[in-house]
């Protein structure tokens, strides 16, 4: 079931109920689907710090596209908005500016497929503007989110609220 931008708990329940009616399932199944989607959405909401970005080559070698200590922050809001910043810090502060990528937009979830789609509105990479960036997701814990695309695996840790 896909959950698009601008959703709410009521919207999730209504979508699940309509889906259940369309396939002839009963109200209890629709409610369980809506409850599961709502729980997954709630787990996404918040601010996340990038702690690891690794890519595995076909021969099994591991490389770190933004270094072994990448910088980055990912934000998901309850209004269906998102923003991401990824940075490879310079080796020496006097080096050239760091490698940096940033984008923002809305997001949607496909809970069944375990994917999150970032619908890009603006980006430091012009070819991403207007695109949909689909990532696999899984939670290693309540405070650890892994997003994946092909051989790339980005691990994010939730920033505690104060």
KABEL-V818687 format. One record per residue. RES is the residue in one small letter. PSI is psi in degrees with one decimal (* if undefined). BURIAL is # if it has 16 or more other ideal C-beta (glycine too) atoms within 10 Angstrom, else .. Layout:
# KABEL-V818687
res = [RES;RES]
psi = [PSI;PSI]
burial = [BURIAL;BURIAL]
This chain:
# KABEL-V818687
res = [x;x;x;x;x;x;x;x;x;x;x;x;x;x;x;x;x;x;x;x;x;x;x;x;x;x;x;x;x;x;x;x;x;x;x;x;x;x;x;x;x;x;x;x;x;x;x;x;x;x;x;x;x;x;x;x;x;x;x;x;x;x;x;x;x;x;x;x;x;x;x;x;x;x;x;x;x;x;x;x;x;x;x;x;x;x;x;x;x;x;x;x;x;x;x;x;x;x;x;x;x;x;x;x;x;x;x;x;x;x;x;x;x;x;x;x;x;x;x;x;x;x;x;x;x;x;x;x;x;x;x;x;x;x;x;x;x;x;x;x;x;x;x;x;x;x;x;x;x;x;x;x;x;x;x;x;x;x;x;x;x;x]
psi = [126.1;137.7;118.9;177.1;148.3;9.5;164.1;173.5;-41.5;-42.0;-40.3;-46.1;-42.3;-43.6;-43.2;-41.7;-42.6;-41.9;-41.3;-41.9;-39.3;-33.5;4.7;21.5;172.1;168.2;-37.2;-41.2;-39.9;-42.3;-40.4;-40.8;-45.9;-41.1;-43.1;-44.7;-42.3;-41.6;-43.7;-44.3;-47.5;-34.5;-31.0;-36.6;127.7;-169.5;137.0;136.4;137.9;125.8;-16.0;135.7;113.2;149.4;135.8;125.4;163.5;-28.9;5.7;-2.5;143.1;132.0;159.6;96.4;-34.5;28.6;171.8;-11.5;69.4;156.8;148.9;154.5;138.7;131.7;131.0;130.8;160.3;-12.4;3.7;16.0;157.4;157.0;149.5;138.6;131.3;136.7;138.0;107.2;145.9;150.8;-35.5;133.4;-22.7;-3.1;173.8;166.5;149.9;157.4;130.9;137.4;139.7;146.3;162.0;163.4;-141.7;172.6;156.5;155.6;143.4;95.4;-42.4;-41.0;-8.0;51.1;148.7;135.4;123.9;115.8;100.6;123.3;-43.2;149.3;152.2;-13.0;105.3;-35.6;-7.7;-19.9;126.3;2.0;165.6;120.9;107.2;131.5;141.1;151.6;153.0;149.3;121.8;-23.0;-178.4;-26.9;15.1;117.6;132.8;124.5;140.5;149.8;112.8;-126.2;-2.2;134.5;116.9;125.4;128.3;142.8;132.6;135.6;123.8;142.8;146.6;*]
burial = [#;.;#;.;.;.;#;.;.;.;.;#;#;.;#;#;#;.;.;#;.;.;.;.;.;.;.;.;.;#;.;.;#;#;.;.;#;#;.;#;#;.;.;#;.;#;.;#;.;#;.;#;#;#;.;.;.;.;.;.;.;.;.;.;.;#;.;.;.;#;#;#;#;#;.;#;.;.;.;#;#;#;#;#;#;#;#;#;.;.;.;.;.;.;.;.;.;.;.;.;.;.;#;.;#;#;#;#;#;.;#;.;.;.;#;#;#;#;#;#;.;.;#;.;.;.;.;#;.;.;.;.;#;.;#;.;#;.;.;.;.;.;.;.;#;.;#;.;.;.;.;.;#;#;#;#;.;#;.;.;.;.]
